[in-house]
């Protein structure tokens, strides 16, 4: 069987090097061979043909004479669609529907293309899809020194230096911290991220950085703080108003404040329990957000069954 049939690199071919990869197969490698980096075989046109066609279509839609709706969009107006498509892709992946997954991957790709096309139009700081891809390529190479950094051809310890002993998560975080001049492990975690996912991310970052936090104590202190007199804005807001005296002898404002304070404590207790659950999931290696999505799919099924009678 030939090298072409096996996917092996033919004799004399230049090894694939992502640091100098220009989108074309290395010298001596047939277009349908598989580079060592694992790119799938090309069956037909050169790689990237589909993306280039997409860029052309996006340019047409955005240009004069194209789609009026596309012409009106901005980075900000597209934010809801980015979030929506990401959630739909996650749902397709977790459901195991490959047809749907392929379509949703396309929808996520559309968001990248759309934003890159919009970025070309910026009057002082334009960039395009190639700039985005070049930046991503450089980042991946930079953050994988165990793959792309020069390797000692004759290790003194007699063992292959394949990066197997490297804490890859810690290495990634360390490089990222240096690149962005971050001072805390929490820097860069979006405050708008879903609470379960953000909680898991905070715990993961802290753990990988060796920052030890007693989540049980944090949860208990959270409830205690909510229970302290005058602790919440809810109570403060509720205490403002006319001092109408009730039959029990207190004012209506005081009664309202007491009720709001109780609700605040109940909320804090629920939050504390959820925090403990997220920490429990993290300790067990379970994605809390994914676990809840899975349970919600069961709830969806039950609701639809109940509706059907």
Backbone bond lengths (Angstrom), bond angles and torsions (degrees), N, CA, C in turn:
res aa  C-N    CA-C-N  psi(-1)  N-CA   C-N-CA  omega(-1)  CA-C   N-CA-C  phi
1 X - - - 1.469 - - 1.522 108.46 -
2 X 1.312 117.83 140.22 1.456 121.77 -177.43 1.514 111.08 -79.52
3 X 1.353 113.69 165.20 1.467 118.48 177.02 1.508 110.47 -60.17
4 X 1.342 116.86 -33.65 1.457 120.36 -179.93 1.515 110.92 -65.44
5 X 1.331 116.03 -36.30 1.459 119.02 -179.40 1.506 113.37 -74.95
6 X 1.326 117.44 -28.26 1.461 120.22 -177.88 1.513 112.73 -91.77
7 X 1.327 118.38 -14.22 1.451 120.65 -176.23 1.509 112.24 83.13
8 X 1.348 118.07 6.13 1.458 121.18 -179.93 1.512 110.43 -80.77
9 X 1.356 116.00 155.55 1.450 120.03 178.13 1.523 108.83 -74.76
10 X 1.345 119.06 128.35 1.456 121.17 -178.27 1.526 111.31 -66.78
11 X 1.327 114.42 157.67 1.457 120.16 -178.29 1.514 110.87 -60.09
12 X 1.340 116.29 134.73 1.455 121.40 177.91 1.512 114.02 86.47
13 X 1.349 118.24 -3.08 1.459 120.13 -178.98 1.518 110.29 -73.05
14 X 1.336 116.08 146.95 1.459 120.84 178.22 1.529 109.35 -74.88
15 X 1.338 119.54 130.88 1.461 121.38 179.43 1.525 110.99 -59.13
16 X 1.314 115.11 147.04 1.454 121.02 178.94 1.516 109.61 -68.93
17 X 1.329 117.39 129.95 1.464 122.35 -178.42 1.521 108.49 -131.66
18 X 1.339 116.44 108.42 1.466 120.47 -177.19 1.508 112.24 -63.62
19 X 1.337 117.31 -22.34 1.459 119.44 -178.40 1.528 112.17 -68.70
20 X 1.333 116.47 -22.48 1.461 119.30 179.84 1.521 111.37 -125.06
21 X 1.337 116.01 18.66 1.464 120.40 -176.68 1.525 110.48 -69.58
22 X 1.324 117.20 126.98 1.462 121.34 -178.02 1.520 112.30 -114.07
23 X 1.333 116.57 15.20 1.454 120.32 178.14 1.516 113.41 92.23
24 X 1.328 118.66 -5.56 1.456 122.30 179.31 1.523 109.80 -109.98
25 X 1.356 118.17 152.78 1.455 120.25 179.34 1.522 110.66 -62.24
26 X 1.348 118.73 147.11 1.463 121.67 177.73 1.529 111.21 -58.87
27 X 1.326 115.75 157.28 1.459 121.22 -179.39 1.523 110.69 -55.12
28 X 1.316 116.04 134.97 1.461 120.72 176.49 1.511 113.43 84.04
29 X 1.336 118.45 -4.67 1.458 120.62 -178.63 1.521 109.97 -99.44
30 X 1.328 118.29 125.49 1.461 120.14 178.31 1.517 110.54 -64.27
31 X 1.343 117.88 151.34 1.469 120.67 -176.10 1.513 114.08 -57.18
32 X 1.357 118.05 -26.72 1.455 118.38 -176.84 1.525 112.90 -98.60
33 X 1.335 117.88 11.40 1.461 119.87 177.05 1.520 109.82 -81.92
34 X 1.316 116.59 158.22 1.454 121.86 -178.92 1.509 109.78 -99.31
35 X 1.337 119.69 115.59 1.460 121.08 177.26 1.519 110.37 -64.43
36 X 1.331 117.63 158.13 1.456 120.40 179.68 1.510 113.27 -56.88
37 X 1.350 119.00 -27.08 1.459 121.29 -178.71 1.518 112.13 -70.77
38 X 1.347 119.50 -8.44 1.447 121.43 173.38 1.513 115.43 96.60
39 X 1.332 118.78 17.89 1.444 119.20 177.11 1.524 108.91 -66.37
40 X 1.344 119.55 133.64 1.469 121.18 -176.96 1.527 110.70 -66.70
41 X 1.334 116.70 157.75 1.461 119.94 -179.86 1.516 111.80 -58.88
42 X 1.310 116.30 145.48 1.460 121.57 176.88 1.521 107.62 -92.44
43 X 1.296 116.45 125.57 1.472 119.83 -177.28 1.520 108.96 -118.18
44 X 1.304 116.93 76.14 1.448 119.33 178.98 1.513 110.59 133.67
45 X 1.323 115.73 -123.24 1.456 120.74 -176.85 1.522 111.07 -68.28
46 X 1.329 114.74 164.32 1.456 120.74 -179.10 1.519 110.46 -61.10
47 X 1.341 117.71 150.52 1.466 120.38 179.07 1.518 111.27 -59.90
48 X 1.324 114.75 143.10 1.450 119.72 179.92 1.515 113.98 93.99
49 X 1.346 117.15 -6.68 1.466 119.57 -178.46 1.521 110.98 -57.86
50 X 1.332 117.09 -46.38 1.459 120.80 -177.74 1.511 112.07 -62.33
51 X 1.338 116.57 -40.72 1.465 119.94 -179.53 1.527 110.14 -67.31
52 X 1.329 116.05 -41.01 1.467 118.71 178.81 1.523 110.90 -61.71
53 X 1.318 117.15 -39.59 1.466 120.66 177.85 1.526 109.95 -65.21
54 X 1.315 117.02 -40.00 1.465 121.07 177.61 1.528 111.29 -60.34
55 X 1.325 115.60 -43.26 1.465 120.11 178.96 1.524 109.83 -59.65
56 X 1.334 116.96 -41.56 1.461 121.02 179.43 1.529 111.15 -63.95
57 X 1.329 116.02 -42.90 1.466 119.83 179.68 1.526 110.24 -64.77
58 X 1.326 116.89 -43.51 1.462 120.85 179.70 1.520 110.76 -62.43
59 X 1.325 116.33 -38.92 1.461 120.53 178.68 1.528 110.49 -64.06
60 X 1.330 116.83 -40.09 1.457 121.13 178.49 1.524 111.19 -64.50
61 X 1.327 115.86 -43.90 1.463 120.23 -178.60 1.525 111.59 -63.31
62 X 1.329 116.11 -35.71 1.456 120.77 -175.22 1.530 112.44 -86.26
63 X 1.307 117.44 -20.95 1.466 121.58 -175.16 1.526 111.75 -79.86
64 X 1.340 117.93 164.33 1.466 121.18 175.87 1.523 110.79 -53.40
65 X 1.323 115.77 135.36 1.458 120.41 -177.34 1.506 112.94 88.42
66 X 1.348 116.85 -1.46 1.453 121.18 179.21 1.516 111.64 -89.28
67 X 1.332 116.05 -142.48 1.466 120.93 -176.65 1.534 110.58 -85.77
68 X 1.335 118.99 125.17 1.466 121.16 179.82 1.524 112.84 -59.37
69 X 1.337 116.52 -39.22 1.468 119.11 -179.34 1.526 110.29 -64.93
70 X 1.324 117.12 -46.94 1.462 120.48 179.12 1.526 111.03 -60.18
71 X 1.327 116.80 -36.95 1.459 120.90 -177.74 1.524 112.18 -67.72
72 X 1.338 116.91 -22.55 1.457 120.93 -177.14 1.537 113.13 -88.14
73 X 1.313 117.18 -12.71 1.469 119.59 -171.42 1.532 112.16 -75.92
74 X 1.333 113.99 152.96 1.464 122.59 175.53 1.521 107.86 -128.76
75 X 1.325 116.72 170.52 1.466 119.82 175.99 1.533 110.07 -55.13
76 X 1.336 115.43 -44.45 1.467 119.67 -176.72 1.524 111.89 -67.20
77 X 1.327 117.42 -41.00 1.466 119.38 -177.66 1.525 112.09 -66.98
78 X 1.329 116.88 -22.07 1.465 120.50 -178.23 1.525 113.33 -88.70
79 X 1.320 117.94 -7.65 1.472 120.42 -176.94 1.527 112.27 -55.57
80 X 1.350 120.33 -46.41 1.466 118.96 179.46 1.526 113.25 -57.99
81 X 1.330 116.56 -33.56 1.465 119.95 -178.98 1.532 111.41 -72.61
82 X 1.326 116.10 -35.22 1.474 119.23 175.98 1.527 109.78 -60.03
83 X 1.334 116.07 -47.65 1.462 120.42 -179.01 1.532 110.73 -65.08
84 X 1.331 116.13 -44.49 1.464 120.53 -178.23 1.529 111.13 -61.73
85 X 1.324 117.20 -45.66 1.465 120.14 -177.65 1.524 111.28 -67.54
86 X 1.334 116.92 -35.43 1.467 119.36 177.92 1.523 110.66 -64.27
87 X 1.340 116.91 -40.96 1.465 120.55 178.52 1.530 110.73 -66.52
88 X 1.320 116.68 -39.94 1.463 119.62 -179.59 1.525 110.91 -67.22
89 X 1.330 116.98 -35.63 1.461 119.76 176.65 1.522 110.34 -65.78
90 X 1.330 116.90 -44.01 1.467 120.35 178.95 1.523 110.72 -59.39
91 X 1.335 116.18 -40.91 1.463 120.46 179.27 1.529 110.95 -64.26
92 X 1.329 116.86 -41.81 1.465 120.44 179.98 1.529 110.82 -64.84
93 X 1.330 116.50 -40.49 1.464 120.60 179.56 1.521 110.52 -64.50
94 X 1.328 116.24 -47.05 1.465 119.92 -176.35 1.516 112.56 -71.45
95 X 1.341 117.71 -23.73 1.462 120.38 177.71 1.520 111.87 -82.07
96 X 1.345 116.32 -15.72 1.460 119.99 179.54 1.516 113.86 79.63
97 X 1.332 117.27 13.51 1.464 121.65 -179.39 1.532 108.56 -87.52
98 X 1.328 116.81 101.37 1.465 120.15 -174.70 1.520 112.71 -71.81
99 X 1.327 117.27 -31.48 1.459 119.71 176.53 1.529 109.49 -64.15
100 X 1.316 115.36 -45.93 1.458 120.08 178.56 1.521 111.23 -66.54
101 X 1.328 116.52 -37.86 1.459 120.06 -179.84 1.530 110.90 -62.60
102 X 1.322 115.88 -41.63 1.466 119.86 178.84 1.524 110.63 -61.38
103 X 1.320 116.07 -43.07 1.463 119.61 -179.95 1.524 111.01 -66.25
104 X 1.329 117.27 -42.79 1.463 120.46 -177.55 1.529 111.40 -70.38
105 X 1.318 117.56 -32.14 1.467 119.52 173.17 1.525 109.87 -61.07
106 X 1.328 115.99 -38.70 1.459 120.12 176.85 1.516 111.96 -63.83
107 X 1.336 116.18 -38.92 1.462 119.76 179.73 1.529 111.43 -67.14
108 X 1.339 116.54 -37.58 1.469 119.84 176.07 1.533 109.85 -66.86
109 X 1.341 115.98 -41.05 1.463 120.29 178.00 1.522 110.53 -61.90
110 X 1.331 116.70 -37.46 1.456 120.29 177.64 1.522 111.02 -58.22
111 X 1.323 116.58 -40.44 1.461 119.70 179.42 1.530 111.12 -62.99
112 X 1.328 116.87 -40.45 1.469 120.63 177.85 1.528 109.72 -63.33
113 X 1.334 116.36 -47.24 1.460 120.94 -179.90 1.530 111.65 -62.15
114 X 1.323 115.87 -42.19 1.464 120.61 -177.74 1.538 110.07 -63.06
115 X 1.324 116.40 -47.67 1.463 119.79 -178.79 1.531 110.99 -66.16
116 X 1.319 116.44 -37.10 1.464 119.16 178.01 1.525 110.41 -66.18
117 X 1.325 116.38 -37.39 1.476 119.97 178.54 1.525 110.51 -66.77
118 X 1.324 116.53 -41.28 1.461 120.16 177.00 1.528 110.91 -62.83
119 X 1.329 115.68 -38.57 1.457 120.18 -177.13 1.525 111.83 -64.71
120 X 1.327 116.86 -26.94 1.464 119.87 178.08 1.533 112.10 -62.58
121 X 1.303 115.81 -24.63 1.460 120.71 -173.43 1.524 113.42 -89.49
122 X 1.341 116.83 -2.94 1.464 119.31 -177.88 1.530 109.44 -64.14
123 X 1.330 117.88 133.75 1.475 120.02 -173.19 1.521 115.01 -70.26
124 X 1.341 117.62 -27.59 1.474 118.94 -175.77 1.522 114.10 -120.81
125 X 1.330 118.07 -21.36 1.465 120.03 -176.92 1.526 110.57 -136.95
126 X 1.336 117.68 61.37 1.467 120.14 -178.41 1.525 111.97 -77.11
127 X 1.327 115.03 149.73 1.460 121.14 169.05 1.514 107.94 -151.83
128 X 1.342 116.56 161.31 1.455 119.90 -177.29 1.521 110.56 -127.37
129 X 1.328 115.85 -172.70 1.460 121.04 -176.17 1.526 111.45 -62.06
130 X 1.322 117.40 -37.15 1.460 120.12 178.01 1.526 111.08 -62.84
131 X 1.322 116.79 -39.63 1.467 119.90 177.39 1.524 110.73 -63.21
132 X 1.333 115.77 -41.11 1.462 120.19 178.26 1.532 110.10 -62.40
133 X 1.337 116.10 -47.16 1.462 120.83 -178.80 1.533 111.39 -65.14
134 X 1.325 117.04 -41.17 1.470 120.05 179.15 1.527 111.01 -63.65
135 X 1.330 116.21 -41.40 1.452 119.32 178.19 1.514 112.09 -64.25
136 X 1.338 116.34 -39.76 1.459 120.42 179.17 1.524 111.02 -67.08
137 X 1.338 116.99 -42.49 1.462 120.69 178.52 1.520 110.93 -59.78
138 X 1.330 115.91 -46.78 1.464 120.05 179.81 1.526 111.01 -61.40
139 X 1.334 116.73 -39.75 1.464 120.47 -179.64 1.524 111.79 -66.36
140 X 1.328 116.45 -43.59 1.465 119.76 179.87 1.524 111.54 -62.33
141 X 1.332 116.15 -42.68 1.464 119.66 178.64 1.525 110.38 -65.47
142 X 1.333 115.86 -43.03 1.466 121.08 -177.84 1.524 111.56 -64.88
143 X 1.311 117.13 -35.27 1.470 120.59 -175.66 1.525 113.01 -92.28
144 X 1.330 116.76 3.80 1.470 121.06 175.53 1.524 110.01 -123.07
145 X 1.322 118.16 58.01 1.463 118.96 -179.27 1.523 112.64 -63.10
146 X 1.338 116.96 -23.84 1.464 119.87 178.12 1.524 111.62 -69.87
147 X 1.333 116.95 -14.49 1.471 121.81 178.61 1.521 111.04 -104.71
148 X 1.333 117.13 -45.59 1.458 120.68 -170.31 1.526 114.93 -104.02
149 X 1.329 118.75 -15.39 1.460 119.48 179.33 1.519 109.75 -69.82
150 X 1.344 118.08 151.71 1.472 120.19 178.02 1.525 111.17 -56.28
151 X 1.313 115.71 137.94 1.455 121.56 -178.92 1.515 110.07 -107.69
152 X 1.320 117.08 135.60 1.462 122.31 177.20 1.529 108.20 -63.71
153 X 1.328 118.91 118.68 1.461 120.58 -176.63 1.521 113.30 -67.19
154 X 1.328 117.63 -18.11 1.468 120.42 -179.00 1.527 109.27 -133.49
155 X 1.340 118.18 80.47 1.452 121.02 -179.58 1.533 111.29 -56.86
156 X 1.312 115.74 134.68 1.472 119.53 -177.53 1.518 112.17 -71.85
157 X 1.341 117.19 -22.67 1.465 118.62 -178.99 1.516 112.52 -89.09
158 X 1.319 116.76 -0.87 1.453 120.42 177.36 1.518 113.79 78.32
159 X 1.324 117.07 3.17 1.454 120.64 -179.07 1.527 110.18 -109.95
160 X 1.324 117.90 144.68 1.465 119.81 178.76 1.516 110.65 -66.87
161 X 1.328 115.56 135.22 1.458 120.25 178.09 1.522 108.79 -91.16
162 X 1.323 116.20 83.14 1.461 120.41 -176.84 1.520 112.47 -105.08
163 X 1.328 116.44 8.73 1.455 119.42 178.60 1.516 113.16 80.91
164 X 1.338 118.14 3.32 1.446 120.10 -177.21 1.511 114.13 -63.90
165 X 1.329 117.59 -26.71 1.459 120.26 -178.51 1.517 112.22 -92.30
166 X 1.312 117.56 0.09 1.452 121.55 -177.33 1.531 109.56 -85.20
167 X 1.346 117.10 135.14 1.462 120.99 172.48 1.522 106.57 -76.14
168 X 1.326 115.95 96.02 1.461 120.19 -170.97 1.524 112.67 -65.99
169 X 1.339 116.75 -36.66 1.463 119.06 178.45 1.525 110.61 -64.26
170 X 1.328 116.26 -45.90 1.461 119.86 -179.56 1.524 110.41 -65.17
171 X 1.329 116.43 -38.22 1.462 120.44 178.71 1.530 110.70 -63.05
172 X 1.329 116.51 -44.88 1.466 121.28 178.86 1.529 109.95 -60.23
173 X 1.336 116.28 -47.63 1.460 120.04 -178.54 1.529 111.11 -62.96
174 X 1.322 116.88 -39.46 1.465 120.72 -178.58 1.530 110.81 -65.48
175 X 1.334 116.32 -45.05 1.464 120.15 179.24 1.522 110.28 -64.55
176 X 1.320 116.63 -42.25 1.462 121.16 -179.28 1.527 110.43 -64.42
177 X 1.328 116.09 -40.04 1.463 120.48 179.18 1.523 110.66 -62.71
178 X 1.329 116.38 -42.50 1.471 120.36 179.74 1.529 111.14 -66.19
179 X 1.340 116.02 -40.35 1.465 120.22 -178.58 1.529 111.96 -63.19
180 X 1.317 115.72 -40.42 1.463 120.38 -172.20 1.527 112.85 -102.62
181 X 1.349 116.93 5.54 1.468 121.19 178.99 1.531 111.63 53.96
182 X 1.305 115.88 44.75 1.457 120.11 -179.11 1.525 110.65 -83.01
183 X 1.324 116.00 145.02 1.464 121.32 -178.47 1.521 112.43 -107.69
184 X 1.329 117.22 -12.18 1.464 121.07 -178.95 1.518 109.62 -134.58
185 X 1.322 115.49 151.01 1.465 119.93 176.35 1.526 111.14 -66.86
186 X 1.321 116.88 -16.47 1.459 120.59 -178.93 1.523 112.64 -86.99
187 X 1.316 117.58 -13.77 1.460 120.61 180.00 1.521 109.90 -60.60
188 X 1.327 116.07 132.47 1.461 120.58 177.15 1.514 114.39 95.64
189 X 1.340 117.90 -9.75 1.465 119.50 175.95 1.525 108.05 -81.85
190 X 1.335 119.01 119.27 1.470 120.81 -175.59 1.522 112.20 -62.13
191 X 1.328 116.56 129.74 1.464 120.00 179.29 1.524 110.71 -70.11
192 X 1.325 117.10 -22.38 1.452 120.43 -179.98 1.519 113.92 -86.37
193 X 1.317 117.40 -0.01 1.468 120.76 179.21 1.524 109.69 -65.27
194 X 1.330 116.83 150.02 1.460 120.61 177.19 1.518 111.28 -51.84
195 X 1.330 116.72 142.31 1.462 120.81 -171.17 1.530 112.79 -60.74
196 X 1.327 117.87 -41.67 1.462 119.71 179.70 1.527 110.71 -64.11
197 X 1.336 115.86 -47.76 1.462 119.87 -179.47 1.526 110.93 -65.16
198 X 1.329 117.14 -39.27 1.463 119.91 -179.99 1.525 110.68 -67.79
199 X 1.334 116.71 -39.49 1.458 119.80 177.21 1.516 111.48 -60.34
200 X 1.339 115.86 -43.64 1.467 119.88 178.69 1.526 110.91 -64.13
201 X 1.334 116.77 -39.03 1.465 120.71 179.97 1.523 111.34 -66.31
202 X 1.330 117.22 -42.31 1.470 121.08 178.11 1.533 110.28 -60.67
203 X 1.330 116.60 -46.33 1.460 120.26 -179.88 1.524 111.36 -64.37
204 X 1.346 116.01 -40.19 1.460 120.26 -179.70 1.521 111.06 -65.20
205 X 1.336 116.58 -46.13 1.466 120.60 -179.68 1.531 110.23 -61.15
206 X 1.325 115.71 -45.43 1.462 119.73 -178.52 1.529 110.96 -62.75
207 X 1.327 116.05 -42.33 1.460 120.11 -178.99 1.519 111.29 -63.76
208 X 1.339 116.79 -45.19 1.465 120.20 -177.71 1.517 111.73 -67.08
209 X 1.336 116.56 -27.58 1.462 120.17 179.97 1.524 112.30 -88.11
210 X 1.337 116.69 -0.95 1.455 119.85 -179.94 1.520 113.48 78.34
211 X 1.340 116.65 16.59 1.471 120.67 178.01 1.522 107.96 -88.64
212 X 1.315 116.57 115.30 1.452 121.41 -176.57 1.528 110.45 -97.39
213 X 1.326 116.50 123.57 1.454 122.46 178.77 1.521 108.47 -130.23
214 X 1.328 116.62 133.85 1.459 122.28 178.32 1.525 108.09 -84.55
215 X 1.322 116.75 99.54 1.465 119.90 -175.96 1.526 111.76 -66.89
216 X 1.329 117.78 -30.52 1.467 119.70 176.61 1.522 110.19 -63.30
217 X 1.329 116.53 -41.92 1.460 119.91 178.62 1.536 110.73 -67.24
218 X 1.328 115.81 -41.05 1.469 119.62 178.00 1.527 109.99 -59.62
219 X 1.341 116.73 -44.70 1.463 121.04 -179.57 1.526 111.14 -63.49
220 X 1.321 116.64 -42.75 1.462 120.37 179.93 1.527 111.33 -65.97
221 X 1.328 116.48 -42.70 1.465 120.35 178.69 1.527 110.98 -64.21
222 X 1.335 115.82 -34.31 1.465 120.18 179.26 1.525 110.38 -62.67
223 X 1.321 116.85 -44.53 1.462 121.03 178.82 1.522 110.40 -67.30
224 X 1.329 117.00 -42.08 1.462 120.66 -179.92 1.522 111.45 -61.23
225 X 1.333 115.90 -40.43 1.460 119.69 179.83 1.519 110.97 -65.27
226 X 1.335 116.66 -38.27 1.458 120.25 179.39 1.521 111.58 -70.18
227 X 1.334 116.45 -25.08 1.461 120.83 -178.69 1.518 113.02 -85.21
228 X 1.323 117.38 -15.09 1.462 121.15 -178.01 1.523 110.20 -67.18
229 X 1.336 117.75 144.11 1.471 121.02 179.84 1.525 111.13 -57.95
230 X 1.329 114.81 134.91 1.459 119.76 177.50 1.505 114.37 64.77
231 X 1.335 116.85 24.70 1.465 120.26 -173.35 1.523 113.62 -79.36
232 X 1.350 116.93 -29.33 1.462 117.80 -170.95 1.508 113.58 -115.00
233 X 1.324 114.65 152.85 1.452 120.11 177.51 1.517 110.87 -66.52
234 X 1.360 115.61 -24.49 1.454 118.39 178.82 1.532 109.81 -60.51
235 X 1.363 115.10 -47.36 1.452 119.54 -179.09 1.519 110.75 -63.78
236 X 1.329 116.52 -42.28 1.456 120.42 -178.67 1.515 111.07 -62.96
237 X 1.334 116.09 -43.23 1.457 119.71 -179.67 1.519 111.34 -67.37
238 X 1.340 115.67 -38.46 1.455 119.51 -176.95 1.521 111.79 -71.13
239 X 1.335 117.88 -25.10 1.461 121.05 -176.74 1.515 112.68 -79.54
240 X 1.321 116.40 -8.27 1.462 119.94 178.98 1.518 109.63 -86.22
241 X 1.304 117.29 135.35 1.454 120.16 177.71 1.510 111.05 143.45
242 X 1.326 114.78 -172.04 1.451 119.53 -178.21 1.520 110.75 -70.55
243 X 1.310 117.93 140.80 1.463 123.58 -178.49 1.517 109.49 -86.07
244 X 1.316 117.77 66.82 1.460 122.05 179.43 1.527 109.39 -78.04
245 X 1.351 117.91 126.09 1.459 122.61 -176.37 1.516 109.53 -81.64
246 X 1.340 116.76 134.09 1.460 121.94 178.19 1.509 109.57 -95.69
247 X 1.360 116.53 171.39 1.457 121.04 178.84 1.519 111.68 -63.38
248 X 1.328 117.95 -27.64 1.463 121.15 -178.88 1.524 111.56 -77.51
249 X 1.318 117.36 -4.54 1.451 119.81 176.77 1.506 114.08 103.04
250 X 1.343 118.04 -17.13 1.451 120.95 179.08 1.513 110.43 -94.15
251 X 1.298 115.71 173.04 1.453 119.37 177.67 1.519 109.90 -86.16
252 X 1.308 115.75 159.29 1.466 120.31 177.28 1.518 109.76 -61.92
253 X 1.358 116.77 -36.96 1.460 120.25 179.73 1.520 110.76 -63.62
254 X 1.353 116.34 -39.41 1.469 119.59 179.65 1.522 110.85 -66.33
255 X 1.325 116.30 -40.25 1.465 119.89 178.77 1.520 110.64 -64.35
256 X 1.329 115.56 -42.67 1.462 119.68 178.71 1.520 110.78 -63.92
257 X 1.341 116.37 -42.00 1.461 120.45 179.99 1.514 111.10 -62.29
258 X 1.347 116.37 -39.64 1.464 119.83 -179.78 1.523 110.23 -64.66
259 X 1.343 115.90 -41.09 1.461 118.80 179.53 1.510 112.26 -65.75
260 X 1.327 115.73 -40.26 1.455 119.87 179.33 1.518 110.37 -67.82
261 X 1.334 117.15 -37.25 1.462 120.41 178.75 1.520 110.56 -62.80
262 X 1.338 116.46 -41.76 1.463 120.22 177.84 1.528 110.67 -62.30
263 X 1.325 115.83 -41.26 1.462 119.37 178.50 1.518 110.68 -64.40
264 X 1.340 116.98 -37.21 1.453 120.60 178.58 1.512 112.11 -64.31
265 X 1.340 116.20 -40.47 1.463 120.10 177.94 1.525 110.24 -66.14
266 X 1.337 116.85 -42.24 1.469 120.22 178.71 1.523 110.45 -60.83
267 X 1.334 116.00 -41.37 1.460 120.02 178.18 1.518 111.21 -62.89
268 X 1.326 116.26 -42.38 1.462 120.42 179.53 1.521 111.02 -64.32
269 X 1.318 116.34 -38.02 1.472 119.34 179.50 1.527 111.11 -66.13
270 X 1.324 116.14 -41.23 1.466 119.15 177.05 1.523 109.90 -64.05
271 X 1.330 116.67 -43.68 1.458 120.24 178.35 1.522 111.93 -60.35
272 X 1.330 116.38 -40.07 1.466 120.57 179.10 1.521 110.98 -64.63
273 X 1.339 116.59 -40.90 1.469 119.38 178.63 1.524 110.96 -65.49
274 X 1.337 115.85 -40.05 1.455 119.22 178.33 1.532 111.06 -64.43
275 X 1.330 116.50 -40.25 1.461 119.86 178.05 1.526 110.73 -61.10
276 X 1.321 116.26 -42.61 1.472 119.78 178.20 1.527 110.82 -63.67
277 X 1.343 116.69 -38.04 1.466 120.10 178.45 1.525 111.66 -65.30
278 X 1.339 116.29 -41.03 1.463 119.74 177.99 1.519 109.82 -62.87
279 X 1.338 117.16 -42.24 1.466 120.87 178.19 1.526 110.94 -65.04
280 X 1.328 116.42 -39.09 1.472 120.53 177.56 1.523 110.63 -63.43
281 X 1.329 116.49 -43.14 1.463 120.68 178.65 1.522 110.53 -62.92
282 X 1.335 116.53 -43.68 1.461 120.28 179.91 1.524 110.98 -61.07
283 X 1.327 117.03 -41.50 1.467 120.59 179.37 1.515 111.87 -63.94
284 X 1.343 115.71 -31.60 1.462 120.48 -179.44 1.524 112.48 -88.74
285 X 1.342 116.71 0.08 1.461 119.89 -178.57 1.511 113.45 73.81
286 X 1.329 116.43 26.43 1.462 121.60 -178.82 1.520 109.70 -106.21
287 X 1.334 116.74 135.71 1.452 122.49 175.14 1.522 107.61 -79.18
288 X 1.344 116.99 108.18 1.457 120.72 -175.03 1.519 111.92 -60.49
289 X 1.323 116.12 -41.19 1.463 120.15 -179.31 1.526 110.64 -63.94
290 X 1.328 116.98 -45.07 1.467 120.67 179.28 1.520 111.00 -65.73
291 X 1.328 116.57 -37.82 1.461 120.61 179.39 1.520 110.92 -63.64
292 X 1.321 116.35 -42.07 1.466 119.57 179.13 1.524 110.61 -68.91
293 X 1.333 117.64 -38.32 1.468 119.32 176.83 1.525 110.86 -60.56
294 X 1.320 116.10 -40.23 1.462 120.35 179.05 1.526 110.63 -63.42
295 X 1.344 116.26 -43.82 1.464 119.80 178.61 1.527 110.90 -64.77
296 X 1.340 116.36 -35.67 1.458 119.58 179.41 1.525 112.10 -68.21
297 X 1.327 116.59 -30.00 1.467 118.41 175.37 1.523 110.05 -65.30
298 X 1.323 116.27 -36.44 1.469 119.09 175.39 1.520 110.48 -65.78
299 X 1.338 116.19 -38.38 1.464 119.94 177.32 1.522 110.40 -65.16
300 X 1.320 117.13 -41.49 1.464 120.40 177.04 1.523 111.18 -57.02
301 X 1.328 115.40 -45.18 1.467 120.50 179.97 1.525 110.59 -61.40
302 X 1.337 116.01 -41.92 1.468 119.84 -179.42 1.517 111.53 -66.20
303 X 1.340 116.99 -40.79 1.470 120.29 179.35 1.524 110.15 -64.36
304 X 1.333 117.14 -43.61 1.471 119.67 -179.99 1.528 110.96 -65.11
305 X 1.323 116.12 -36.64 1.467 119.88 178.14 1.512 110.49 -65.92
306 X 1.338 116.20 -40.09 1.466 120.22 179.16 1.531 111.03 -66.92
307 X 1.337 116.38 -37.45 1.460 120.33 177.98 1.518 111.63 -64.25
308 X 1.346 115.04 -36.06 1.464 120.36 -178.54 1.536 111.60 -74.28
309 X 1.325 115.54 -11.74 1.461 119.22 178.95 1.505 112.80 83.70
